[in-house]
Amino acid sequence: MEKRSSLILSPKKLIYDRIAEQGTVSKLDLLNEFSLTKSTMTRLLEEITREGLLIESGFGESSGGRRPILYQINPSYGYILGLEISRMYSSLGLFDMQMNPKSIIHWRMDEAFTPERFLEHISNQIRAFLRDHQLVDSQIIGIGIGAVGPLDRENGLILSPLHFPAEGWNNLPICKLVEERTGFKALLDNGANTALLGERWSIRHANIQHMLYVHAGAGLRYAMMSHGSIVHGTTDMEDAIGQMIIQTDGPRLDNNGNYGALEAFVSVQALENRARSEVKMGKDLILNTYKVTAEKLTYDVLVQALRDGNPHVTELFTQAAVHFGIGLANVINLFHPETIILGGALINSHELFFQTAVDVALKNTYRYPEYQPQFSLGKLKEEAVVTGAAFMVRDHMIL
């Protein structure tokens, strides 16, 4: 594998990707899509099949002559690992070549998950996956990593992520460390990009070309896809949406970033800070009901209070959702995607948050209702990052 941006895709890779996207395809279907002669197409299909990447999957409908052979990619040609590195929860998944999940595990990140402990944990889990599915190392194509940014993707580095509960994650050569620990080639992108890749794969038959993914949790992360490809900036821009200024001279989150930035109103930390401030001002939101001190007034407690219908906490989440909707509208007005997928702890806290944010975003969307984007919670949800990370590895295969 190597960086896709440096590649001119071979005809074999283009054919393989098209078959993977469509599921089952005949030679005639491929001839109608590619400017290749029949003899060249026949030779390429025979080569890819002989290499084990494709298999014949029966016959299509006849149009008057012999029924055409149908091809599909061989799901068991190899297996791919997807790894999510996030602040609150991380995940590891094993996938076949058709991105069917064979095993996926999730675990909560805490102060014990230093990089060394993290690497030990995933190494043990990978060995368990291989034992469970009776696989050997040579069957693993590689491991894709979707991590919290900012990143140096080219050099496989996690640079300076905020709000990690454990120490040691700054300037971390994660690809090198994973490769040394597991023996498998690693590729890195930010978690928002890989989540969008995963969600796009799950609805590939809809042929959506322009998509936006926004994750609202411990921080705000986003990714954009145009003409079916992830949009990358000159630097990793996953957390840039959180630095969008929505209130001049507004608050700043934990002495980082811009004043009046979106993340100061919409994030786990912002909600916790707001709730604790109100308690200190004499507004006893939920301390007595849930028997916690102001210092123990965590996001988990707030979510429970929200779901129990506490009016003060409901107002806190509603205000955050309104601000989030304004931020969404700003991005939508710059890009006008077909589909917007929302994920993360805040989005999943309660249907109130999602619906309020969507309503506010639409009210502030330029050319609405003539232009009406589709909002979604996604199909893969918490498995989007690991699926997209695995997809990234397959996407970078050289044929």
N, C-alpha and C positions, 0 to 999 in steps of 0.2 A: 504494500500500500504506500501511496505517497499523496501529497496534497493535491486535491482535485483541480485547484485553480491552475496548476502548472501542467495540466494534461490536455492533450487533444484526444478525445475519446475515440477509440478504435471502432470500426464497424461492428466487430464482435461484441464489444461492450454496449454499444447503442442497441443492438438487437436484443442482447440479454436483458437490458434495462426495460425495453419495451415489453418483452414477454412477461417479465416480473410485474410490471405495472398492470397489464391487461389480464393476467391469470392464465388463460389458454389462447393461443394464437396459431393460425395456419400460415403456411408459407405465402399464400396469396395475400393474406392480410398484411404481411410484412412487406411484400413487393409493392403494395399500394402506398406504403408509408415511406419507403426508402428508395433512393435512386440507384438501385443495384440491378444487374442483370439476373435472370432466373438462374443461370449456372453459378454465378457468384453467390447468390443467396443460398442455393442448395449446398455448395461447398462449405459456407460458413456455418450453416445449421448442422451439417454433418460433423464439423470440427468441434463445435461447442457441445454437441451430444456425445461425441466420442470422449471428450474430456470429463464427462460426467456432470456438467453444469446444467444441461437440459435433459428432459426425458420426454418421450412420446406419450401422450395422454388420451389416445383414442382417435376417433375420426369425426370430422365435422359434417355438416349437411352438404349433400351433392348439389351442384348447380347444373347437372347434366352429364358430367363425366364421373371419374372415380372420386370417391369421397376423400377430401383432403386430410392429411395427417395433422393432428393438433399437437402443439408443443407447449410445455410449461417448464418453469425452472425446477430443478431437482432440489426439494426442500432439505434433503439430508446430505447434500454435497459437502456441507460443513456447518459449523455452528458459530454463533457470534455472541459475545458477552456485551451487555450494556450496563454502565455504571452511572448512577446519579450521585453527585456530591452536593449536598445542600446544607443549610444552616439548621433546619429543624428535623428533617427526615432525609435519610439517604436510602438508595435502593440498588439492587443488583439483579440482573435478569439474564437468562440464557435463552437464545432464540435460534430457530432454524433459518434457512436462507429465505423463506417466505415471510419472515418476521412473526411466525407463530411462537408465542411464549411457551417454553418448556418448563421453566421454573422462574419465579420472581419472589424476592424477599425484600422487606422494608424494615428499617430500624430507626429509632429515634437517636438523634445526635445529642450528646451532652458533653460536659467538661472532660470526660474520660476519653473521648474520641480524638486524641491527638493523631497526627498523620501516621505515626508508627503503629498505634493501636488500630487505626482504620485499615492500614495495609494488611496487618495480620488478620483482621476480621474478614476482609474480602478474599484474601488468599485461602483461608479455611473454607469459606462458603463456596468458592469456585471448585475446590477439590471435592466438596460434598455434591455439587451439581454434577461433576463428571462421574462420580461414583454412582449417583442415583440413575443417571441415564446411560451408564456403561460406555462412556466416551473416553478417548485418549487425547493427549495434548495436540497431536497432529491434526485432529479434526476441528480444532478451534481456529477460525480465520483471524480473529483479533478481538480487541476490547475497545469499545467506544466509551468516552467519558463525557458526560454533560455536567459541568461544574458551575458553581456560583462564581461570577466574575468580580473584578476585572481579570482578564486572562491575557497571556501572550500565547495565542493559538499556535503560531509557527514553531515556537520553541517548547511548547507543552508545559507552560508555567501557570500556576495560580498566583496572582500577584499580591493583591492587598484586599481580601474580602472583609467586609464589616460584619459584626454581630455573630461571629463563630463562637460557640460556647467554649471550645478548647483552644489552647495555644498552638503555635507552630505552623499555621496555614499560610503565612505570608511568604512570597517569593519561593513557592514550593514547586520543584520540577516533577510534577505529578506523573507525567507520562513516563519519564525515566524510572521513577520509583516503582510504578505499577509494572513496567516491563521487567525490571530486575526481580521483583517479588514473584510475578506470575509466569514469566517466560513468554508472554503474548504481546505482540505489537499493539501499541495504544495510540489512539487518536483523540484529540481534545477539541471541544467547542463549549460554548456556554450553555447552561441548562435551558434557557428560553429558546435558543435556536434548535436544540435537539428535541425539545417538547413540540415545537412547531413541525419539525420533520416527522415526528411520530404521529401527530394528529393528522397531518396531510396524508401520510401513508394510509391511515385508517379510513379516509374518505376519498381515496385516490380515484375511484370510479366516477366521482362527481366532477372531476377535471377542474377543480378550483385553482386559479392561477395566482390570485392576489389575496393574501391572508395576513392577519395580525394576531399575535398571541401576547397576552399580558398576564403576568403572574403577580398576585398581591398577597404577600405573606410577611416574613421577617423584613423583606425589602420589596421593592418594585422592580420587576424585570420584564423585558419585552423583546419580541423578535418580529421581523417582517419578512414576508415572502412575496416576490414579484416575478411573474412569468414562471412560477414553479421553482424558483431558486431563492435560497436565503440571501438577504441583503446584508452584507458585511461592510463596516466602516473601516477607516484607516486604523482605528483602535477598537478594542472590544467595547461595544456600546450597550450591553445588556441592561445596565442599571441607569442608563441615561434618562429614561422616562421619569425616574424618581427625582431627578434634579430639575424637572420642568417647573418654572416659577409660576405659581397660580395666585399668589398674593404678595404684592410688593411690600417689602419690609416685614414679612411674616416670620413665623418661628423657624428655628433651625433644629434639626433632629440630632441630638447627642453631640452637638458641636462639630458636626460634619456637613459638608455639602453647602448648597445654596440656602439663603434665607428665603422663606416663603415657598420652599420646594414642595412638590406633591407628596414626597415620602414623609414630610413632617405632619401631614394630615391623614395619610393612608398607609399604615404599616402596623404590624403587631406592636412595635415599640411605641409608635405614636399613640395608639389606643391605650396602652398601659400607662404611658406618661400622663395622658389626659385624665384617665380615671383616678390615678393617684393624686394628681393636682386638685381635683374636685373634692376628694376626700379630705385633703389637708385644708381646704377652704370651708370645711364644715358640711359639705354635701355628702352625707353618708349613703353612698349608692347601694352597697351590698355587703358591707363588712359584717353586720350583725347576722344577716341571713345566712351567709356562707362561712361565718366564723373564721375570718382571716384578718390579718393586719394589713395596713396600707402597703407594706413592703412585699407581702405575699399576694397582693392583688394582681395576679398574672392573667395572661391572655386566656388560659384554659378556664379560669374562674369567670372571666367576662363572657366567654362563649356560653358557658352553662347558664349564666344569668340571662343572656339574650334569649336562649331557647326556652327558658322558664317564663319569659315575657316580662322581665323587669323593665319598667318604663324608662328609667334613667339610662340604663345600659342600651336599651333599644334606640334611644335618641343619640347616644355616642356612635353606634354603628351606622345609623342613618346619616348622620353628618359626614362620617368618613366616606360612605357610599356616594353621597352627593359630590364631594370633592373628587372622588375617583371618576365619577361620570364626566366631570369637567375635563379632567386630564385625558380621558379616553376621547372625548370630542376633539380636543386639540390634535391628537395624533391622527384620528380618522380624517379630519379636515385637510391634513397634509398629504394623506395617502389614498383615501377612499378605497379600502379593500372590499372584497366581496364578503368575506367571513371574518368575524372577530371571535377568537376563542379565549375565554377567561378561566384562569385557574388560580390555585393557591389557597392558603388557609382562610383569608378574609372572604374570598368568593364562596368558599364552602362552609362558612360559618352558619349561614341561614339564607333561605331563598330571598329574604328581604334585601340583603346586601346586593345580590346579583340583579334583582329586578329594579331596585332604586337606581343603581349605577347605569343600567341600560336605558331606563326612562330619561334620566338626565342627559346621557350622551346623545340620544336621538333628538331631544329638544334643542340641542346645541350643535347639531350636525348640519353643515352647509349643504344646501340643495335637498334637504329632506322635506317632503317624502318622495320626491322624484327619485332620489337615490336612497335606497333602503338596504343597509348591510344586514347580514344575518349574524346574530349573536348566539353563541353556543358555550356550554360548559365542557365541550369536547367529548369524544368517545372514550379515550384512553385514561383521562384524568390523571390520577397519581402514577400511572404507568407510562405516561407520555414521554418523559425524559429518557428512561432506560430504553424504550422502544426506538426512539429517534437516535439515541447514541449508537445502538446496534445497527440501525439503518445506515448511519454515516459510514460505518466500516464497510458494509456491502457496497455502498455508493462509491467508495474509493478503491474497490478492487480493480486490478489491472488485468485485462484479458488479452 
